[in-house]
Amino acid sequence: MSEIEAKIEALVPAWLHLPDISEQWGVSILDVRDMVRSGQLIAVKRGERNTLQVPAAFIDETGPVKHLVGTLTVLRDCHFSDQEIIEWLFTEDESLPGSPIQALRENRGTEVKRRAQAELI
């Protein structure tokens, strides 16, 4: 396991498999895979079977957490890898307070995107 993979494992408390997300949202597994492929969600291979999994905190009842997709776009524009994005979203930020993913879940997306855009500088 690489250093960043170990860090992500320590930071992310819960993960969901793509079929579980599909069932929760009432959409086909292909729709969820398309969201991963198009960059609306991040999934990483993990676990014994090396299956694609998404951090559970990214998922709301009916779709991705509000402002997540826009934040992912900004961080990708900063040339962050998917693993670096997950690390950034789950790392505590005293200025928020809490982690960026906590702030997104609390509908404080503007603050998170502002910090993400600062990564471009």
Secondary structure by P-SEA (a helix, b strand, c coil): ccaaaaaaaacccccccaaaaaaaacccaaaaaaaaaaccbbbbbbccccccccccccccccccccaaaaaaaaaaaacccaaaaaaaaacccccccccaaaaaaacaaaaaaaaaaaaac
